[in-house]
Structure formats: C-alpha cells, structure tokens
Amino acid sequence: MVVASCKEMDGIGNTMQKKAAELERMAEVLVTGEQLRLRLHEGKVIKDRRHHLRTYPNCFVAKELIDWLLEHKEASDRDTAIKIMQKLLDQSIIHHVCDEHKEFKDMKLFYRFRKDDGTFPLDNEAKVFMRGQRIYEKLMMNTETSILATREEEGETFERTLVASELVDWLLVEGEMATREEAEHLGRRLLEHGIMQHVTNKHHFVDGGLLYQFRLNFRRRRRLMELLNERCRTIPESHDSPFCLRKQNPEGGNTSFLSVSPTKEIKMIVGIRRSSMSSSCGSSGYYSSSPTLSSSPPVLCNPKSG
C-alpha cells in the first residue's frame, strides 16, 4: 500500500485550488459577458442591421460599441475598450459574424454574441455554470419556500445557507436531478467550479447535514474593466448580495443591491449550424447604414463590399 506524502497531498490540493480558480474566473467572464449582452439589447446597440439589401440579425457595430463603452465609462480610452472586447472574443462569447476576424477591431465591422445565434460552445464547464445559474435563479424566485436560511455550524452563524441534504431534496422535487447520487455529484461539481462552497471551506459537498453557501454572486453588476485583471475578483462581493459568502453580520444594514434582470426576453436565432456562419462571407464584413427593411430574408454574415 502506497501512502501519499504530505508534500504530495499539498501538491494535489494546490492543483485543485488552481483549477477551481481558473473555473471561477471563467464563470466571472461568462457572467460579465451576459450582463453586457443584456445591457446592449436594452440600449438597442444590438439590433438587426442592413447591408447591401440583406439583413443581419442581432448584430452590433464594433466602432459604435466602443463609443458606447466610453460614453458609459466602461473604458477609459479606445485601446482599453478594444482589449475588453478582445477578452470576450477570446472566450468565444462574441465573434465576427463571418468568423473572419480573430481580433476585435475599432472599425465598422459586424460582431455578434454567440448566445444570440446559438453558436455558444457548451462544453462541460459551461454546462455546469449554466446549471448553477438556473438553480440560483429558481431559489431566488421562490423566496417564500426558500431553503436558504441563517444557520449555525461549529459555533458560528452564517447567513443564507443551504443544508446539503435539503438541497438534494429540493433538486429532486424540482426535477433538476433524478437520484440522490446524481444530485450529490452535481453539488460537488458546483463546488469544484467555485459556484458553491462549504461555509468554512473545510469540506467537499456531501449529502448530509453540512452547511453550504453560493460563492458566486450572479447578480453583482460587473465592471468590464474587471476582465483585464488576472484575479477572479477585483471588487469585493457586496455584503448586500443574497448569495455572497459571509458570516452573519450582527449590525445589519442596508439590504438593497444592484442586479441585472435574468428574465429579460431577448430574441434569439436558434438551430443554426456553425458552418453556415461563414459559408457566404466576403473578405470585409463592413457595415452600411442603410435603413432596415423587414421584407428581405435574414442572412447571418456580411457579403463582400465594394
């Protein structure tokens, strides 16, 4: 029988922490990108556009977006704005409509959020993130029957906690999972991805009486400048957040917080094969300010200009 040394165990622990930090960072980028997408839809920056008598649904113009970022003080200058959007492009959150430009350019080029055309890559990590966000929203909407409560563990009081076994029960009742084993596995995945954690960060997720909290606050309004920082969180989580990891605050205080609506209805193109995005694209993908005409059939990428 081989017994791992303390040094080996520390190495394994450090590797797991590094992986968890990377996954948490990815989740932060996804949340930030989604919040920006909703804001741009609300501001009509994303809309159907016309070029050479063709319609390009749910697009934004790079140059106009940079103007918007500066106007809303999300970037200090155009170069910084380009770096922010390049980060989203590198993470496959946005893309040039013809997938011809791998760099975000301060030009009259069409770009689109992949969530708006159904081409967002749903790998295992993204699926866990989306499942965690859905569970978060369902718990937020069902406040009267919420399993979140203030509880004690090891002599300390923690706000808005979940008892692991109660969360497993809830997942089964809500139809999120079919068996307790599957629900426990989901809990472990949520913890490994930095979405949840044990209240004192001492235990993995186990179907039992231990307490857990949501670590990731989906509704905190992210500043886009955070995308350019290496650390997962450059701004401390607000203590007013309903899912912020924290101990009980005996002094109370204001409970309001800035949030982004998760239920905003945004029209979406679905069922599009990714190959169709570049099948008829030209070499430029430039924008023309001709008026929108709803009579023409929509296409997904820009034709050749000139």
One Martini backbone bead per residue (centre of mass of N, CA, C, O) as a GRO file, in nm:
protein
  306
    1MET     BB    1   0.095   0.037   0.024
    2VAL     BB    2   0.048   0.373  -0.073
    3VAL     BB    3   0.158   0.673   0.082
    4ALA     BB    4   0.103   0.989   0.078
    5SER     BB    5   0.257   1.263   0.108
    6CYS     BB    6   0.234   1.579   0.216
    7LYS     BB    7   0.351   1.703  -0.040
    8GLU     BB    8   0.160   1.562  -0.238
    9MET     BB    9  -0.106   1.669  -0.115
   10ASP     BB   10  -0.040   1.967  -0.154
   11GLY     BB   11  -0.019   1.948  -0.461
   12ILE     BB   12  -0.309   1.861  -0.512
   13GLY     BB   13  -0.444   2.102  -0.372
   14ASN     BB   14  -0.319   2.322  -0.553
   15THR     BB   15  -0.435   2.219  -0.819
   16MET     BB   16  -0.736   2.245  -0.737
   17GLN     BB   17  -0.726   2.549  -0.677
   18LYS     BB   18  -0.638   2.639  -0.958
   19LYS     BB   19  -0.877   2.519  -1.110
   20ALA     BB   20  -1.098   2.672  -0.954
   21ALA     BB   21  -0.997   2.955  -1.034
   22GLU     BB   22  -1.036   2.919  -1.339
   23LEU     BB   23  -1.342   2.859  -1.328
   24GLU     BB   24  -1.422   3.120  -1.187
   25ARG     BB   25  -1.317   3.305  -1.404
   26MET     BB   26  -1.500   3.202  -1.627
   27ALA     BB   27  -1.766   3.275  -1.486
   28GLU     BB   28  -1.713   3.581  -1.475
   29VAL     BB   29  -1.703   3.622  -1.781
   30LEU     BB   30  -1.987   3.518  -1.845
   31VAL     BB   31  -2.141   3.720  -1.671
   32THR     BB   32  -2.030   3.978  -1.798
   33GLY     BB   33  -2.124   3.919  -2.088
   34GLU     BB   34  -2.430   3.893  -2.025
   35GLN     BB   35  -2.471   4.175  -1.910
   36LEU     BB   36  -2.388   4.323  -2.166
   37ARG     BB   37  -2.596   4.204  -2.359
   38LEU     BB   38  -2.847   4.318  -2.214
   39ARG     BB   39  -2.767   4.617  -2.232
   40LEU     BB   40  -2.750   4.629  -2.547
   41HIS     BB   41  -3.041   4.559  -2.597
   42GLU     BB   42  -3.171   4.788  -2.432
   43GLY     BB   43  -2.991   5.010  -2.610
   44LYS     BB   44  -2.992   4.917  -2.922
   45VAL     BB   45  -2.708   4.807  -3.019
   46ILE     BB   46  -2.861   4.555  -3.065
   47LYS     BB   47  -2.946   4.464  -3.406
   48ASP     BB   48  -3.087   4.481  -3.696
   49ARG     BB   49  -2.912   4.483  -4.010
   50ARG     BB   50  -2.794   4.659  -4.306
   51HIS     BB   51  -2.655   4.514  -4.623
   52HIS     BB   52  -2.706   4.495  -4.935
   53LEU     BB   53  -3.016   4.400  -4.879
   54ARG     BB   54  -2.935   4.274  -4.598
   55THR     BB   55  -2.987   4.081  -4.303
   56TYR     BB   56  -2.851   4.120  -3.959
   57PRO     BB   57  -2.894   3.968  -3.678
   58ASN     BB   58  -2.796   4.067  -3.377
   59CYS     BB   59  -2.601   4.326  -3.404
   60PHE     BB   60  -2.283   4.492  -3.384
   61VAL     BB   61  -2.076   4.776  -3.392
   62ALA     BB   62  -1.768   4.826  -3.302
   63LYS     BB   63  -1.746   5.135  -3.304
   64GLU     BB   64  -2.012   5.185  -3.145
   65LEU     BB   65  -1.934   5.026  -2.891
   66ILE     BB   66  -1.695   5.197  -2.805
   67ASP     BB   67  -1.858   5.449  -2.766
   68TRP     BB   68  -2.039   5.327  -2.544
   69LEU     BB   69  -1.817   5.260  -2.336
   70LEU     BB   70  -1.727   5.554  -2.300
   71GLU     BB   71  -2.002   5.680  -2.223
   72HIS     BB   72  -2.027   5.449  -1.973
   73LYS     BB   73  -1.743   5.413  -1.834
   74GLU     BB   74  -1.597   5.118  -1.923
   75ALA     BB   75  -1.374   5.305  -2.055
   76SER     BB   76  -1.097   5.526  -2.102
   77ASP     BB   77  -1.037   5.401  -2.392
   78ARG     BB   78  -1.009   5.248  -2.694
   79ASP     BB   79  -0.793   5.039  -2.623
   80THR     BB   80  -0.940   4.924  -2.377
   81ALA     BB   81  -1.199   4.840  -2.524
   82ILE     BB   82  -1.063   4.636  -2.708
   83LYS     BB   83  -0.956   4.448  -2.482
   84ILE     BB   84  -1.227   4.371  -2.367
   85MET     BB   85  -1.348   4.246  -2.633
   86GLN     BB   86  -1.120   4.043  -2.678
   87LYS     BB   87  -1.183   3.872  -2.433
   88LEU     BB   88  -1.464   3.779  -2.539
   89LEU     BB   89  -1.355   3.653  -2.799
   90ASP     BB   90  -1.154   3.446  -2.671
   91GLN     BB   91  -1.420   3.316  -2.505
   92SER     BB   92  -1.665   3.284  -2.713
   93ILE     BB   93  -1.892   3.524  -2.681
   94ILE     BB   94  -1.783   3.651  -2.936
   95HIS     BB   95  -1.816   3.738  -3.299
   96HIS     BB   96  -1.766   3.741  -3.608
   97VAL     BB   97  -2.010   3.682  -3.839
   98CYS     BB   98  -1.772   3.527  -4.030
   99ASP     BB   99  -1.507   3.442  -3.885
  100GLU     BB  100  -1.253   3.641  -3.996
  101HIS     BB  101  -1.205   3.784  -3.711
  102LYS     BB  102  -0.979   3.750  -3.426
  103GLU     BB  103  -1.009   4.057  -3.400
  104PHE     BB  104  -1.084   4.350  -3.240
  105LYS     BB  105  -1.216   4.625  -3.425
  106ASP     BB  106  -1.212   4.980  -3.489
  107MET     BB  107  -1.481   4.926  -3.682
  108LYS     BB  108  -1.723   4.860  -3.944
  109LEU     BB  109  -1.808   4.584  -3.781
  110PHE     BB  110  -1.953   4.279  -3.736
  111TYR     BB  111  -2.096   4.158  -3.432
  112ARG     BB  112  -2.164   3.869  -3.204
  113PHE     BB  113  -2.341   3.694  -2.987
  114ARG     BB  114  -2.358   3.358  -2.943
  115LYS     BB  115  -2.633   3.357  -2.788
  116ASP     BB  116  -2.785   3.491  -3.054
  117ASP     BB  117  -2.700   3.215  -3.258
  118GLY     BB  118  -2.626   2.927  -3.116
  119THR     BB  119  -2.274   2.910  -3.085
  120PHE     BB  120  -2.227   2.838  -2.806
  121PRO     BB  121  -1.997   2.657  -2.626
  122LEU     BB  122  -2.101   2.347  -2.466
  123ASP     BB  123  -1.930   2.262  -2.229
  124ASN     BB  124  -1.899   2.131  -1.924
  125GLU     BB  125  -1.846   2.398  -1.777
  126ALA     BB  126  -2.087   2.559  -1.895
  127LYS     BB  127  -2.308   2.368  -1.791
  128VAL     BB  128  -2.256   2.406  -1.492
  129PHE     BB  129  -2.297   2.707  -1.486
  130MET     BB  130  -2.593   2.706  -1.595
  131ARG     BB  131  -2.706   2.531  -1.370
  132GLY     BB  132  -2.631   2.717  -1.135
  133GLN     BB  133  -2.795   2.961  -1.235
  134ARG     BB  134  -3.072   2.826  -1.234
  135ILE     BB  135  -3.080   2.756  -0.934
  136TYR     BB  136  -3.046   3.039  -0.833
  137GLU     BB  137  -3.307   3.158  -0.963
  138LYS     BB  138  -3.512   2.965  -0.828
  139LEU     BB  139  -3.442   3.049  -0.539
  140MET     BB  140  -3.508   3.353  -0.576
  141MET     BB  141  -3.817   3.318  -0.664
  142ASN     BB  142  -3.858   3.116  -0.395
  143THR     BB  143  -3.880   3.276  -0.107
  144GLU     BB  144  -4.106   3.133   0.065
  145THR     BB  145  -3.957   2.828   0.002
  146SER     BB  146  -3.683   2.864   0.097
  147ILE     BB  147  -3.367   2.698   0.193
  148LEU     BB  148  -3.269   2.960   0.291
  149ALA     BB  149  -3.063   3.023   0.589
  150THR     BB  150  -2.993   3.085   0.915
  151ARG     BB  151  -2.698   2.927   1.054
  152GLU     BB  152  -2.515   2.681   1.240
  153GLU     BB  153  -2.146   2.617   1.265
  154GLU     BB  154  -1.917   2.569   1.492
  155GLY     BB  155  -2.043   2.837   1.654
  156GLU     BB  156  -2.134   2.971   1.383
  157THR     BB  157  -2.287   3.226   1.187
  158PHE     BB  158  -2.487   3.192   0.881
  159GLU     BB  159  -2.596   3.313   0.586
  160ARG     BB  160  -2.770   3.174   0.351
  161THR     BB  161  -2.807   2.862   0.378
  162LEU     BB  162  -2.732   2.515   0.296
  163VAL     BB  163  -2.847   2.205   0.326
  164ALA     BB  164  -2.746   1.942   0.161
  165SER     BB  165  -3.000   1.756   0.190
  166GLU     BB  166  -3.205   1.980   0.107
  167LEU     BB  167  -3.092   2.028  -0.173
  168VAL     BB  168  -3.137   1.745  -0.277
  169ASP     BB  169  -3.441   1.744  -0.237
  170TRP     BB  170  -3.497   1.990  -0.422
  171LEU     BB  171  -3.380   1.873  -0.686
  172LEU     BB  172  -3.591   1.645  -0.701
  173VAL     BB  173  -3.856   1.812  -0.693
  174GLU     BB  174  -3.760   2.003  -0.948
  175GLY     BB  175  -3.612   1.801  -1.162
  176GLU     BB  176  -3.293   1.825  -1.184
  177MET     BB  177  -3.285   1.534  -1.054
  178ALA     BB  178  -3.322   1.175  -1.005
  179THR     BB  179  -3.094   1.136  -0.783
  180ARG     BB  180  -2.894   1.156  -0.511
  181GLU     BB  181  -2.630   1.098  -0.653
  182GLU     BB  182  -2.659   1.318  -0.872
  183ALA     BB  183  -2.695   1.556  -0.679
  184GLU     BB  184  -2.423   1.528  -0.537
  185HIS     BB  185  -2.251   1.559  -0.791
  186LEU     BB  186  -2.346   1.844  -0.852
  187GLY     BB  187  -2.247   1.973  -0.591
  188ARG     BB  188  -1.948   1.913  -0.650
  189ARG     BB  189  -1.932   2.074  -0.913
  190LEU     BB  190  -2.010   2.349  -0.796
  191LEU     BB  191  -1.767   2.360  -0.607
  192GLU     BB  192  -1.534   2.318  -0.820
  193HIS     BB  193  -1.651   2.594  -0.979
  194GLY     BB  194  -1.713   2.824  -0.750
  195ILE     BB  195  -2.034   2.843  -0.677
  196MET     BB  196  -1.971   2.675  -0.421
  197GLN     BB  197  -1.943   2.636  -0.049
  198HIS     BB  198  -1.827   2.582   0.234
  199VAL     BB  199  -1.849   2.794   0.499
  200THR     BB  200  -1.526   2.701   0.582
  201ASN     BB  201  -1.375   2.533   0.359
  202LYS     BB  202  -1.353   2.200   0.461
  203HIS     BB  203  -1.565   2.075   0.249
  204HIS     BB  204  -1.717   1.884   0.059
  205PHE     BB  205  -1.981   1.759  -0.105
  206VAL     BB  206  -2.244   1.627   0.113
  207ASP     BB  207  -2.509   1.417   0.191
  208GLY     BB  208  -2.610   1.625   0.458
  209GLY     BB  209  -2.555   1.860   0.741
  210LEU     BB  210  -2.401   2.057   0.591
  211LEU     BB  211  -2.290   2.381   0.506
  212TYR     BB  212  -2.387   2.609   0.237
  213GLN     BB  213  -2.281   2.842  -0.024
  214PHE     BB  214  -2.292   3.086  -0.240
  215ARG     BB  215  -2.016   3.227  -0.407
  216LEU     BB  216  -2.161   3.322  -0.661
  217ASN     BB  217  -2.263   3.643  -0.777
  218PHE     BB  218  -2.472   3.697  -1.037
  219ARG     BB  219  -2.588   4.009  -0.964
  220ARG     BB  220  -2.340   4.149  -0.984
  221ARG     BB  221  -2.218   4.432  -1.111
  222ARG     BB  222  -2.003   4.440  -1.362
  223ARG     BB  223  -1.695   4.547  -1.456
  224LEU     BB  224  -1.516   4.540  -1.745
  225MET     BB  225  -1.230   4.585  -1.621
  226GLU     BB  226  -1.212   4.299  -1.483
  227LEU     BB  227  -1.114   4.141  -1.741
  228LEU     BB  228  -0.803   4.263  -1.711
  229ASN     BB  229  -0.784   4.089  -1.462
  230GLU     BB  230  -0.653   3.805  -1.305
  231ARG     BB  231  -0.833   3.811  -1.088
  232CYS     BB  232  -1.142   3.708  -0.998
  233ARG     BB  233  -1.154   3.948  -0.772
  234THR     BB  234  -1.147   4.311  -0.761
  235ILE     BB  235  -1.430   4.325  -0.624
  236PRO     BB  236  -1.597   4.308  -0.362
  237GLU     BB  237  -1.841   4.157  -0.230
  238SER     BB  238  -2.145   4.231  -0.153
  239HIS     BB  239  -2.322   4.230   0.152
  240ASP     BB  240  -2.612   4.250  -0.011
  241SER     BB  241  -2.590   3.984  -0.118
  242PRO     BB  242  -2.767   3.676  -0.128
  243PHE     BB  243  -2.473   3.501  -0.219
  244CYS     BB  244  -2.266   3.585  -0.025
  245LEU     BB  245  -1.984   3.501   0.132
  246ARG     BB  246  -2.069   3.487   0.487
  247LYS     BB  247  -2.116   3.610   0.785
  248GLN     BB  248  -2.283   3.715   1.030
  249ASN     BB  249  -2.432   4.042   1.066
  250PRO     BB  250  -2.505   4.210   1.359
  251GLU     BB  251  -2.564   4.514   1.229
  252GLY     BB  252  -2.661   4.496   0.957
  253GLY     BB  253  -2.842   4.680   0.707
  254ASN     BB  254  -2.842   4.725   0.391
  255THR     BB  255  -3.039   4.522   0.133
  256SER     BB  256  -2.959   4.647  -0.118
  257PHE     BB  257  -2.919   4.579  -0.483
  258LEU     BB  258  -2.753   4.539  -0.775
  259SER     BB  259  -2.914   4.421  -1.073
  260VAL     BB  260  -2.971   4.169  -1.322
  261SER     BB  261  -3.192   4.065  -1.534
  262PRO     BB  262  -3.276   3.715  -1.610
  263THR     BB  263  -3.575   3.764  -1.781
  264LYS     BB  264  -3.498   3.886  -2.034
  265GLU     BB  265  -3.628   3.926  -2.346
  266ILE     BB  266  -3.455   3.769  -2.617
  267LYS     BB  267  -3.393   3.737  -2.922
  268MET     BB  268  -3.332   3.422  -3.104
  269ILE     BB  269  -3.115   3.222  -3.279
  270VAL     BB  270  -3.184   2.895  -3.390
  271GLY     BB  271  -3.052   2.614  -3.542
  272ILE     BB  272  -2.750   2.688  -3.623
  273ARG     BB  273  -2.498   2.628  -3.809
  274ARG     BB  274  -2.174   2.713  -3.798
  275SER     BB  275  -2.107   2.691  -4.106
  276SER     BB  276  -2.314   2.923  -4.194
  277MET     BB  277  -2.137   3.173  -4.102
  278SER     BB  278  -1.915   3.125  -4.371
  279SER     BB  279  -2.038   3.046  -4.657
  280SER     BB  280  -2.097   3.378  -4.764
  281CYS     BB  281  -1.842   3.533  -4.709
  282GLY     BB  282  -1.641   3.785  -4.715
  283SER     BB  283  -1.350   4.000  -4.653
  284SER     BB  284  -1.492   4.230  -4.455
  285GLY     BB  285  -1.764   4.307  -4.299
  286TYR     BB  286  -1.921   4.570  -4.348
  287TYR     BB  287  -2.093   4.865  -4.269
  288SER     BB  288  -2.426   4.986  -4.339
  289SER     BB  289  -2.671   5.266  -4.307
  290SER     BB  290  -2.911   5.129  -4.401
  291PRO     BB  291  -3.223   5.066  -4.385
  292THR     BB  292  -3.461   4.876  -4.244
  293LEU     BB  293  -3.590   4.573  -4.401
  294SER     BB  294  -3.834   4.321  -4.350
  295SER     BB  295  -3.862   4.175  -4.642
  296SER     BB  296  -3.594   4.056  -4.612
  297PRO     BB  297  -3.399   3.801  -4.578
  298PRO     BB  298  -3.207   3.661  -4.353
  299VAL     BB  299  -2.866   3.684  -4.262
  300LEU     BB  300  -2.541   3.601  -4.098
  301CYS     BB  301  -2.356   3.754  -4.312
  302ASN     BB  302  -2.138   3.935  -4.484
  303PRO     BB  303  -2.085   4.063  -4.770
  304LYS     BB  304  -1.934   4.187  -5.009
  305SER     BB  305  -1.761   4.469  -5.073
  306GLY     BB  306  -1.776   4.700  -5.358
   0.00000   0.00000   0.00000
